[in-house]
């Protein structure tokens, strides 16, 4: 049951935080989710995954992609459950939500799952080669993300008027002005709806509230700064990602990532 964890600084656009196959899967519960986009696929047997977006039975070659910090748990439905998995990172990690159509959970059918299985096998083989071709690995990683995004179950909400008129403008504002003192009240006012209705729409399309999306995006940018600018003070990281109080930033970071910003920087 080979498993590989990234132990070197991230230099390529896309790479794996971890990847593995033939894993005898046991029960897992993550109330705070996982800090990276995380794909889980059944190799043999069957498992049940419960997320904020609903429950999914994963039969052979079926998979599920979960966005960072989405609470979930999974357990086997049969006596044995073997899985493949991959968690995605890279210097272009912030583009993954766009690739996935801002979906928080994507179910992958068995047909598309077989293609992803082959890519996981290829990537595992590449990790056994020395020297490791990191550029080619990044290409394979991107191909895997695109195969997940192309799943027939990953219909984009972009054509729906409610998403296009209310949710998308707020997403664009968050991604452009995340370092500014944004509030859900002000953002909802700009699209002429109430904060409560805006959050209901966010939960409908993205399985999270407006505030949760804003916080998740800011934490993602903070992680990027912590890795790419190792000399930047934690206080400056907080200010550059929209947190006016460094203590609040550290508390939110620890709650969502599971460790402090300083420890995260040292680990990566």
MARVEX-784540 format. One line per 2 residues: number of its first residue (from 1); their letters; for each residue x, y, z of N, C-alpha, C. Coordinates in nm, 2 decimals. Each point is the difference from the previous one (the first is absolute). Layout:
NUM = a = X:Y:Z:X:Y:Z:X:Y:Z | ...
***
This chain:
1 = xx = 0.08:-0.12:0.00:-0.08:0.12:0.00:0.09:0.12:0.00 | 0.06:0.04:-0.12:0.09:0.11:0.00:-0.07:0.14:0.02
3 = xx = 0.06:0.08:0.08:-0.05:0.14:0.02:0.12:0.09:-0.01 | -0.02:0.12:-0.07:0.11:0.09:-0.02:-0.05:0.14:0.05
5 = xx = 0.08:0.06:0.09:-0.03:0.14:0.05:0.10:0.09:-0.06 | -0.04:0.12:-0.04:0.10:0.10:-0.04:0.08:0.05:0.11
7 = xx = 0.13:-0.01:-0.01:0.09:0.04:0.11:0.10:0.11:-0.05 | -0.02:0.05:-0.12:0.09:0.10:-0.05:-0.08:0.13:-0.03
9 = xx = 0.07:0.12:-0.01:-0.07:0.12:-0.03:-0.07:-0.01:-0.14 | -0.12:0.06:0.00:-0.09:-0.01:-0.12:0.05:0.10:-0.10
11 = xx = 0.04:-0.04:-0.12:0.05:0.08:-0.10:-0.07:-0.01:-0.13 | -0.09:-0.10:-0.02:-0.07:-0.02:-0.13:-0.15:0.05:0.02
13 = xx = -0.06:0.04:-0.11:-0.14:0.05:0.01:-0.10:-0.10:0.07 | 0.02:-0.13:-0.04:-0.09:-0.09:0.07:0.09:-0.12:0.04
15 = xx = -0.03:-0.05:0.12:0.07:-0.12:0.05:-0.09:-0.06:0.11 | 0.05:-0.11:0.06:-0.08:-0.07:0.10:0.05:0.02:0.14
17 = xx = -0.09:0.04:0.08:0.03:0.01:0.15:0.02:-0.14:0.05 | -0.08:-0.10:-0.06:0.01:-0.14:0.03:-0.07:-0.08:-0.11
19 = xx = 0.04:-0.12:-0.02:-0.06:-0.09:-0.10:0.02:-0.14:0.05 | -0.09:-0.09:-0.03:0.02:-0.14:0.04:-0.11:-0.09:-0.07
21 = xx = 0.03:-0.12:0.01:-0.10:-0.10:-0.05:0.01:-0.13:0.08 | -0.09:-0.09:-0.02:-0.01:-0.13:0.07:0.00:0.02:0.15
23 = xx = -0.07:0.10:0.05:0.00:0.04:0.14:-0.13:-0.07:0.06 | 0.03:-0.08:0.10:-0.11:-0.06:0.07:-0.07:0.10:0.09
25 = xx = -0.11:0.06:-0.05:-0.06:0.11:0.06:-0.08:-0.03:0.12 | 0.03:0.08:0.11:-0.08:-0.01:0.12:-0.09:0.12:0.02
27 = xx = -0.07:0.00:0.11:-0.09:0.12:0.03:0.08:0.13:0.02 | -0.04:0.10:-0.07:0.06:0.13:0.02:-0.10:0.11:0.02
29 = xx = 0.02:0.09:0.10:-0.09:0.11:0.03:0.08:0.13:0.01 | -0.04:0.10:-0.08:0.07:0.12:-0.01:-0.10:0.12:0.02
31 = xx = -0.03:0.04:0.12:-0.10:0.11:0.02:0.05:0.13:-0.07 | 0.13:0.02:-0.01:0.05:0.12:-0.06:0.04:-0.02:-0.14
33 = xx = -0.03:-0.12:-0.06:0.05:-0.02:-0.13:0.15:-0.03:-0.02 | 0.05:0.00:-0.12:0.14:-0.02:-0.03:0.05:0.13:-0.06
35 = xx = 0.12:0.04:0.03:0.05:0.14:-0.05:0.03:0.01:-0.15 | -0.01:-0.11:-0.07:0.02:0.00:-0.15:-0.12:-0.06:-0.07
37 = xx = -0.01:0.03:-0.13:-0.09:-0.08:-0.08:0.04:-0.14:0.00 | -0.10:-0.09:0.03:0.03:-0.14:0.04:-0.10:-0.09:-0.08
39 = xx = 0.06:-0.09:-0.08:-0.07:-0.09:-0.08:0.01:-0.14:0.06 | -0.12:-0.07:0.02:0.00:-0.14:0.05:-0.08:-0.09:-0.10
41 = xx = 0.06:-0.11:-0.03:-0.06:-0.09:-0.10:0.00:-0.15:0.05 | -0.10:-0.07:-0.02:-0.01:-0.14:0.03:0.08:-0.08:-0.10
43 = xx = 0.09:-0.08:0.06:0.08:-0.10:-0.09:-0.07:-0.14:0.01 | -0.04:-0.04:0.12:-0.07:-0.13:0.02:-0.10:0.02:0.11
45 = xx = -0.11:-0.07:-0.01:-0.10:0.01:0.11:-0.09:0.12:-0.02 | -0.04:0.06:0.11:-0.10:0.11:0.00:0.02:0.08:0.13
47 = xx = -0.02:0.14:-0.02:0.01:0.08:0.12:-0.11:0.11:-0.01 | -0.03:0.05:0.12:-0.10:0.11:0.01:0.07:0.13:0.05
49 = xx = -0.02:0.11:-0.08:0.06:0.12:0.04:-0.12:0.10:0.03 | 0.01:0.06:0.12:-0.10:0.10:0.04:0.07:0.14:0.00
51 = xx = -0.06:0.09:-0.07:0.05:0.14:-0.01:-0.11:0.10:0.04 | 0.04:0.13:0.00:-0.10:0.10:0.02:-0.10:0.01:-0.12
53 = xx = 0.04:-0.06:-0.11:-0.08:0.00:-0.12:-0.09:-0.12:-0.02 | 0.01:-0.10:0.10:-0.07:-0.12:-0.01:0.08:-0.12:0.01
55 = xx = -0.06:-0.12:-0.01:0.07:-0.13:0.01:0.02:-0.06:-0.13 | 0.11:-0.08:-0.02:0.03:-0.06:-0.13:0.06:-0.14:0.03
57 = xx = -0.06:-0.10:-0.07:0.06:-0.14:0.01:0.09:-0.01:-0.12 | 0.13:-0.03:0.03:0.10:-0.01:-0.10:0.03:-0.15:-0.03
59 = xx = -0.05:-0.04:-0.12:0.03:-0.14:-0.04:0.13:0.00:-0.08 | 0.03:-0.12:-0.05:0.13:-0.01:-0.07:0.02:0.10:-0.11
61 = xx = 0.11:0.07:0.00:0.04:0.11:-0.09:-0.08:0.13:0.01 | -0.09:0.01:0.09:-0.07:0.12:0.02:0.08:0.09:0.11
63 = xx = 0.00:0.13:-0.02:0.08:0.08:0.09:-0.08:0.13:0.04 | 0.07:0.07:0.09:-0.06:0.13:0.05:0.11:0.10:0.02
65 = xx = -0.01:0.12:-0.05:0.09:0.11:0.03:-0.07:0.09:0.10 | 0.08:0.03:0.10:-0.05:0.10:0.11:0.09:0.12:0.01
67 = xx = -0.06:0.11:0.00:0.08:0.13:0.02:0.06:0.01:0.13 | 0.10:0.09:0.02:0.06:0.01:0.13:-0.10:0.05:0.11
69 = xx = 0.01:-0.06:0.12:-0.07:0.04:0.12:-0.15:-0.03:-0.01 | -0.04:-0.09:-0.09:-0.14:-0.05:0.00:-0.01:-0.12:0.09
71 = xx = -0.08:0.01:0.10:-0.01:-0.11:0.10:-0.05:-0.13:-0.07 | 0.06:-0.11:0.04:-0.04:-0.13:-0.06:0.05:-0.11:0.09
73 = xx = -0.06:-0.12:-0.03:0.04:-0.12:0.06:-0.02:-0.11:-0.10 | 0.08:-0.11:0.02:-0.03:-0.12:-0.09:0.03:-0.13:0.08
75 = xx = -0.07:-0.10:-0.05:0.01:-0.13:0.06:-0.03:-0.11:-0.10 | 0.05:-0.12:0.02:-0.03:-0.10:-0.10:-0.14:-0.06:0.02
77 = xx = -0.06:-0.04:-0.12:-0.13:-0.06:0.00:0.01:-0.16:0.00 | 0.12:-0.04:-0.04:0.03:-0.15:0.00:0.11:-0.03:0.09
79 = xx = 0.03:-0.13:0.01:0.10:-0.04:0.10:0.14:0.06:-0.03 | 0.03:0.02:-0.13:0.13:0.06:-0.04:-0.03:0.11:-0.10
81 = xx = 0.07:0.11:0.02:-0.02:0.11:-0.10:0.14:0.06:-0.03 | 0.05:-0.02:-0.12:0.13:0.05:-0.05:-0.02:0.12:-0.08
83 = xx = 0.08:0.10:0.02:-0.02:0.13:-0.07:0.13:0.05:-0.06 | -0.02:0.09:-0.10:0.11:0.08:-0.05:-0.04:0.15:0.04
85 = xx = 0.10:0.08:0.01:-0.02:0.14:0.04:0.11:0.09:-0.05 | -0.04:0.13:0.00:0.10:0.10:-0.04:-0.05:0.13:0.06
87 = xx = 0.10:0.08:0.06:-0.03:0.13:0.05:0.09:0.10:-0.08 | -0.06:0.11:-0.05:0.07:0.08:-0.10:0.05:0.13:0.06
89 = xx = 0.12:0.04:-0.04:0.07:0.12:0.04:0.07:0.06:-0.12 | 0.09:0.09:0.03:0.07:0.07:-0.11:-0.01:0.15:0.00
91 = xx = 0.09:0.06:-0.07:0.01:0.15:0.00:-0.13:0.06:-0.06 | -0.07:-0.08:-0.09:-0.13:0.05:-0.06:-0.12:-0.06:0.07
93 = xx = 0.02:-0.04:0.12:-0.11:-0.07:0.08:-0.12:0.09:0.00 | 0.01:0.13:0.01:-0.11:0.09:0.01:-0.09:0.00:-0.13
95 = xx = 0.05:-0.06:-0.11:-0.09:-0.01:-0.12:-0.09:-0.12:0.00 | 0.02:-0.09:0.10:-0.07:-0.13:0.00:-0.15:0.03:0.01
97 = xx = -0.05:0.09:0.09:-0.14:0.03:0.00:-0.06:0.04:-0.13 | 0.07:0.07:-0.08:-0.05:0.04:-0.14:-0.01:-0.13:-0.09
99 = xx = 0.10:-0.08:0.01:0.00:-0.12:-0.08:-0.12:-0.09:0.04 | -0.03:0.00:0.12:-0.12:-0.08:0.05:-0.13:0.07:0.00
101 = xx = 0.00:0.12:-0.07:-0.13:0.07:0.00:-0.05:0.04:0.13 | 0.09:0.02:0.09:-0.03:0.05:0.14:-0.09:-0.10:0.08
103 = xx = 0.00:-0.13:-0.05:-0.08:-0.10:0.07:0.08:-0.05:0.12 | -0.07:-0.02:0.11:0.07:-0.05:0.12:0.01:-0.15:0.01
105 = xx = -0.09:-0.07:-0.07:0.01:-0.15:0.00:-0.04:-0.04:-0.15 | 0.08:-0.09:-0.05:-0.02:-0.05:-0.14:0.00:-0.15:0.01
107 = xx = -0.11:-0.06:-0.05:0.00:-0.15:-0.01:0.05:-0.04:-0.13 | 0.08:-0.10:-0.01:0.06:-0.05:-0.12:-0.05:-0.14:-0.03
109 = xx = -0.06:-0.03:-0.11:-0.05:-0.13:-0.04:0.11:-0.10:-0.03 | -0.04:-0.12:-0.02:0.10:-0.11:-0.02:0.08:0.01:-0.13
111 = xx = -0.07:0.05:-0.10:0.07:0.02:-0.13:0.11:0.10:0.01 | -0.03:0.12:0.05:0.11:0.10:0.02:0.10:-0.05:0.10
113 = xx = -0.05:-0.07:0.10:0.08:-0.05:0.11:0.11:-0.09:-0.05 | -0.02:-0.08:-0.10:0.10:-0.09:-0.06:0.11:0.08:-0.06
115 = xx = -0.03:0.11:-0.07:0.11:0.09:-0.05:0.08:0.06:0.11 | -0.06:0.04:0.11:0.07:0.06:0.11:0.09:-0.11:0.07
117 = xx = -0.05:-0.12:0.00:0.08:-0.11:0.06:0.13:-0.02:-0.07 | -0.01:0.01:-0.14:0.12:-0.02:-0.08:0.10:0.12:0.03
119 = xx = -0.06:0.12:0.01:0.09:0.11:0.03:0.07:-0.02:0.14 | -0.08:-0.04:0.10:0.06:-0.03:0.13:0.11:-0.10:-0.01
121 = xx = -0.02:-0.11:-0.08:0.10:-0.10:-0.01:0.13:0.06:-0.07 | -0.03:0.08:-0.10:0.12:0.06:-0.07:0.08:0.09:0.09
123 = xx = -0.07:0.08:0.08:0.07:0.09:0.09:0.07:-0.08:0.11 | -0.05:-0.10:0.05:0.06:-0.09:0.10:0.13:-0.06:-0.06
125 = xx = -0.01:-0.04:-0.13:0.12:-0.05:-0.07:0.11:0.11:-0.01 | -0.04:0.12:-0.03:0.09:0.11:-0.02:0.08:0.03:0.13
127 = xx = -0.07:-0.02:0.12:0.07:0.03:0.12:0.10:-0.11:0.03 | 0.00:-0.11:-0.07:0.10:-0.10:0.02:0.12:0.02:-0.09
129 = xx = 0.00:0.10:-0.09:0.11:0.03:-0.09:0.09:0.10:0.06 | 0.13:-0.01:-0.02:0.09:0.10:0.05:0.10:0.04:-0.12
131 = xx = 0.01:0.13:-0.02:-0.07:0.11:0.07:-0.14:0.01:-0.04 | -0.08:0.06:0.09:-0.14:0.02:-0.02:-0.02:0.11:-0.10
133 = xx = -0.08:-0.03:-0.11:-0.04:0.11:-0.10:-0.11:0.08:0.06 | 0.03:0.10:0.07:-0.11:0.08:0.06:-0.09:0.07:-0.10
135 = xx = 0.06:0.05:-0.11:-0.08:0.06:-0.10:-0.11:-0.09:-0.06 | 0.04:-0.12:-0.03:-0.09:-0.10:-0.06:-0.10:-0.04:0.11
137 = xx = 0.04:-0.01:0.12:-0.09:-0.03:0.11:-0.11:0.10:0.02 | 0.04:0.13:-0.02:-0.09:0.11:0.01:-0.11:-0.01:-0.11
139 = xx = 0.05:-0.04:-0.12:-0.09:-0.01:-0.11:-0.10:-0.11:0.02 | 0.04:-0.11:0.06:-0.08:-0.12:0.03:-0.11:0.05:0.11
141 = xx = 0.05:0.07:0.10:-0.08:0.05:0.10:-0.11:0.09:-0.05 | 0.03:0.09:-0.09:-0.10:0.08:-0.07:-0.10:-0.08:-0.08
143 = xx = 0.05:-0.10:-0.07:-0.09:-0.09:-0.08:-0.10:-0.07:0.10 | 0.05:-0.04:0.11:-0.09:-0.06:0.10:-0.11:0.10:0.04
145 = xx = 0.04:0.12:0.03:-0.10:0.10:0.04:-0.10:0.03:-0.11 | 0.04:0.00:-0.12:-0.09:0.02:-0.12:-0.09:-0.11:-0.02
147 = xx = 0.05:-0.12:0.03:-0.09:-0.12:-0.02:-0.11:0.00:0.11 | 0.04:0.05:0.12:-0.10:0.01:0.11:-0.10:0.10:-0.04
149 = xx = 0.04:0.12:-0.05:-0.08:0.11:-0.04:-0.10:-0.04:-0.11 | 0.05:-0.09:-0.09:-0.08:-0.04:-0.12:-0.10:-0.10:0.03
151 = xx = -0.01:-0.05:0.13:-0.09:-0.10:0.04:-0.14:0.05:-0.03 | -0.09:-0.09:-0.05:-0.14:0.04:-0.04:-0.07:0.04:0.12
153 = xx = 0.04:-0.04:0.12:-0.07:0.04:0.12:0.04:0.14:0.05 | 0.09:0.06:-0.07:0.05:0.14:0.05:-0.05:0.11:-0.09
155 = xx = -0.14:0.00:-0.02:-0.06:0.10:-0.08:0.02:0.14:0.07 | 0.05:0.09:-0.08:0.03:0.13:0.05:-0.13:0.08:0.02
157 = xx = -0.01:0.08:0.10:-0.12:0.09:0.03:0.01:0.13:-0.08 | 0.11:0.02:-0.08:0.02:0.13:-0.06:-0.11:0.05:-0.09
159 = xx = -0.08:-0.09:-0.06:-0.11:0.04:-0.08:-0.13:0.04:0.07 | 0.00:-0.03:0.13:-0.12:0.03:0.08:0.00:0.15:0.04
161 = xx = -0.11:0.07:-0.03:-0.01:0.14:0.03:0.03:0.04:0.14 | -0.05:-0.07:0.10:0.03:0.04:0.14:0.14:-0.01:0.03
163 = xx = 0.07:-0.10:-0.05:0.15:-0.01:0.02:0.07:0.12:-0.07 | -0.04:0.02:-0.13:0.07:0.10:-0.08:-0.02:0.14:0.05
165 = xx = -0.12:0.03:0.05:-0.04:0.13:0.03:0.05:0.04:0.15 | 0.00:-0.10:0.09:0.02:0.03:0.14:0.13:-0.06:0.05
167 = xx = 0.02:-0.13:-0.02:0.11:-0.07:0.06:0.13:0.04:-0.07 | 0.00:-0.01:-0.13:0.13:0.02:-0.08:0.06:0.14:0.02
169 = xx = -0.08:0.11:0.00:0.06:0.13:0.03:0.07:0.01:0.14 | -0.06:-0.07:0.10:0.06:0.00:0.13:0.12:-0.08:0.00
171 = xx = 0.01:-0.11:-0.06:0.12:-0.08:-0.01:0.11:0.08:-0.07 | -0.03:0.07:-0.11:0.10:0.08:-0.06:0.05:0.11:0.09
173 = xx = -0.09:0.06:0.08:0.04:0.11:0.09:0.09:-0.06:0.11 | -0.03:-0.12:0.05:0.08:-0.06:0.10:0.14:-0.03:-0.06
175 = xx = 0.01:-0.05:-0.12:0.13:-0.04:-0.05:0.08:0.12:-0.04 | -0.07:0.11:-0.03:0.08:0.12:-0.04:0.04:0.09:0.12
177 = xx = -0.09:0.00:0.10:0.01:0.10:0.11:0.01:-0.07:0.14 | 0.05:-0.12:0.01:0.00:-0.08:0.12:0.08:0.07:0.11
179 = xx = 0.10:0.08:-0.04:0.08:0.07:0.10:-0.07:0.12:0.06 | -0.11:0.04:-0.05:-0.07:0.12:0.05:-0.10:-0.05:0.11
181 = xx = -0.05:0.09:0.08:-0.09:-0.03:0.11:-0.14:-0.03:-0.06 | -0.01:-0.12:-0.07:-0.13:-0.04:-0.05:-0.10:-0.05:0.11
183 = xx = -0.13:0.03:-0.02:-0.10:-0.06:0.09:-0.11:-0.06:-0.09 | -0.07:-0.10:0.05:-0.11:-0.06:-0.07:-0.11:0.10:-0.03
185 = xx = -0.02:0.09:0.10:-0.10:0.10:-0.01:0.03:0.10:-0.12 | 0.12:0.04:-0.01:0.04:0.09:-0.11:-0.01:-0.07:-0.14
187 = xx = 0.05:-0.12:0.00:0.00:-0.07:-0.13:-0.14:-0.03:-0.04 | -0.09:-0.04:0.09:-0.14:-0.03:-0.04:-0.07:0.13:-0.05
189 = xx = 0.04:0.11:0.06:-0.07:0.13:-0.04:0.04:0.03:-0.14 | 0.12:-0.03:-0.04:0.04:0.03:-0.14:-0.08:-0.08:-0.11
191 = xx = -0.05:-0.12:0.04:-0.08:-0.08:-0.09:-0.15:0.01:0.03 | -0.03:0.09:0.09:-0.14:0.04:0.03:-0.09:-0.11:0.06
193 = xx = 0.06:-0.08:0.09:-0.07:-0.10:0.07:0.05:0.00:0.15 | -0.08:-0.07:0.08:0.04:0.00:0.15:0.12:-0.09:0.02
195 = xx = 0.07:0.02:0.11:0.11:-0.09:0.03:-0.05:-0.15:0.02 | -0.11:-0.01:0.06:-0.06:-0.14:0.03:-0.03:-0.07:-0.13
197 = xx = -0.06:0.07:-0.10:-0.03:-0.06:-0.13:0.13:-0.03:-0.08 | 0.10:0.09:0.01:0.13:-0.03:-0.06:0.06:-0.13:0.05
199 = xx = 0.00:-0.01:0.13:0.06:-0.12:0.06:-0.08:-0.13:-0.04 | -0.13:0.01:-0.01:-0.08:-0.11:-0.04:0.04:-0.04:-0.14
201 = xx = 0.03:0.10:-0.09:0.04:-0.03:-0.14:0.14:-0.06:0.00 | 0.09:0.05:0.08:0.13:-0.06:0.01:0.00:-0.15:0.05
203 = xx = -0.09:-0.02:0.10:-0.01:-0.14:0.04:-0.07:-0.09:-0.10 | -0.09:0.06:-0.08:-0.06:-0.08:-0.10:0.09:-0.04:-0.11
205 = xx = 0.09:0.09:-0.04:0.09:-0.03:-0.11:0.14:-0.05:0.04 | 0.04:0.05:0.11:0.14:-0.03:0.05:0.01:-0.08:0.13
207 = xx = -0.11:-0.03:0.06:-0.01:-0.08:0.12:0.08:0.07:0.12 | 0.00:0.13:0.00:0.06:0.08:0.11:-0.07:0.13:0.00
209 = xx = 0.01:0.07:0.12:-0.05:0.14:0.00:0.09:0.10:-0.06 | -0.05:0.12:-0.02:0.09:0.10:-0.06:0.12:0.03:0.09
211 = xx = -0.02:0.00:0.13:0.11:0.03:0.09:0.10:-0.12:0.00 | -0.05:-0.12:-0.01:0.09:-0.12:-0.01:0.08:0.01:-0.12
213 = xx = -0.06:0.04:-0.12:0.08:0.01:-0.12:0.11:0.10:0.01 | -0.04:0.12:0.05:0.10:0.11:0.02:0.11:-0.04:0.09
215 = xx = -0.03:-0.07:0.11:0.11:-0.04:0.09:0.09:-0.11:-0.06 | -0.07:-0.09:-0.07:0.08:-0.11:-0.07:0.10:0.06:-0.10
217 = xx = -0.05:0.10:-0.08:0.08:0.06:-0.10:0.12:0.07:0.06 | -0.03:0.08:0.11:0.11:0.07:0.06:0.10:-0.09:0.06
219 = xx = -0.04:-0.11:0.06:0.09:-0.10:0.06:0.09:-0.06:-0.11 | -0.07:-0.03:-0.12:0.08:-0.05:-0.11:0.11:0.10:-0.05
221 = xx = -0.03:0.13:0.00:0.10:0.10:-0.04:0.10:0.01:0.11 | -0.04:-0.02:0.12:0.10:0.01:0.11:0.10:-0.12:-0.01
223 = xx = -0.05:-0.11:-0.03:0.09:-0.12:-0.02:0.10:0.02:-0.11 | -0.05:0.06:-0.11:0.09:0.03:-0.11:0.11:0.10:0.04
225 = xx = -0.04:0.11:0.08:0.10:0.09:0.04:0.10:-0.06:0.10 | -0.05:-0.08:0.09:0.09:-0.07:0.10:0.11:-0.08:-0.07
227 = xx = -0.03:-0.06:-0.11:0.09:-0.09:-0.07:0.09:0.08:-0.10 | -0.06:0.09:-0.07:0.08:0.07:-0.11:0.08:0.12:0.06
229 = xx = -0.04:0.05:0.12:0.08:0.11:0.05:0.04:-0.03:0.15 | 0.10:-0.09:0.02:0.03:-0.05:0.13:0.05:0.10:0.10
231 = xx = 0.04:0.12:-0.05:0.05:0.11:0.09:-0.12:0.09:0.05 | -0.11:-0.01:-0.06:-0.11:0.09:0.03:-0.06:-0.03:0.14
233 = xx = -0.01:0.10:0.09:-0.05:-0.02:0.13:-0.15:-0.05:0.00 | -0.03:-0.08:0.10:-0.14:-0.05:0.01:-0.10:0.12:0.01
235 = xx = 0.04:0.11:0.06:-0.09:0.11:0.01:-0.03:0.06:-0.14 | 0.11:0.00:-0.08:-0.02:0.06:-0.14:-0.08:-0.10:-0.08
237 = xx = 0.02:-0.13:0.02:-0.08:-0.10:-0.08:-0.15:0.02:0.04 | -0.03:0.02:0.12:-0.14:0.03:0.05:-0.05:0.12:-0.07
239 = xx = 0.07:0.11:0.00:-0.05:0.13:-0.06:-0.02:-0.01:-0.15 | 0.09:-0.07:-0.07:0.00:-0.02:-0.14:-0.12:-0.09:-0.05
241 = xx = -0.05:-0.07:0.09:-0.11:-0.10:-0.03:-0.13:0.04:0.06 | -0.01:0.13:0.05:-0.13:0.05:0.05:-0.03:-0.02:0.15
243 = xx = 0.10:-0.04:0.07:-0.02:-0.02:0.15:0.06:0.12:0.07 | -0.08:0.08:0.06:0.06:0.12:0.07:0.06:-0.03:0.13
245 = xx = -0.04:-0.11:0.06:0.05:-0.04:0.13:0.08:-0.13:-0.01 | 0.13:0.00:0.01:0.09:-0.11:-0.01:-0.04:-0.12:0.09
247 = xx = -0.05:0.03:0.12:-0.04:-0.11:0.09:-0.12:-0.07:-0.05 | -0.10:0.08:-0.06:-0.12:-0.06:-0.06:0.05:-0.09:-0.12
249 = xx = 0.09:0.05:-0.08:0.05:-0.07:-0.12:0.06:-0.14:0.05 | 0.08:0.01:0.10:0.07:-0.13:0.05:-0.11:-0.10:0.05
251 = xx = -0.10:0.05:0.07:-0.10:-0.08:0.05:-0.08:-0.07:-0.12 | -0.04:0.08:-0.10:-0.08:-0.05:-0.11:0.09:-0.10:-0.08
253 = xx = 0.13:0.04:-0.02:0.09:-0.09:-0.07:0.01:-0.14:0.06 | 0.02:0.01:0.14:0.01:-0.13:0.07:-0.13:-0.08:-0.01
255 = xx = -0.11:0.06:0.01:-0.13:-0.07:-0.01:-0.02:-0.06:-0.13 | 0.04:0.06:-0.11:-0.03:-0.05:-0.13:0.11:-0.09:-0.05
257 = xx = 0.12:0.03:0.03:0.12:-0.08:-0.06:0.04:-0.11:0.10 | -0.02:0.02:0.13:0.04:-0.09:0.10:0.13:0.02:0.06
259 = xx = 0.07:0.11:-0.03:0.12:0.04:0.05:0.02:0.15:0.00 | 0.10:0.06:0.06:0.02:0.14:0.00:0.07:0.04:-0.13
261 = xx = -0.01:0.13:-0.04:0.07:0.04:-0.13:0.15:-0.03:0.01 | 0.06:0.02:0.11:0.15:-0.02:0.01:0.03:-0.14:-0.02
263 = xx = -0.07:-0.09:0.06:0.02:-0.15:-0.01:-0.03:-0.04:-0.15 | -0.10:0.06:-0.06:-0.03:-0.04:-0.14:0.11:0.04:-0.09
265 = xx = 0.06:0.12:0.03:0.11:0.05:-0.08:0.12:-0.10:0.01 | 0.03:-0.04:0.12:0.11:-0.09:0.03:-0.02:-0.14:-0.07
267 = xx = -0.12:-0.04:0.00:-0.03:-0.14:-0.05:0.01:0.01:-0.15 | -0.02:0.11:-0.07:0.00:0.01:-0.14:0.12:0.08:-0.06
***
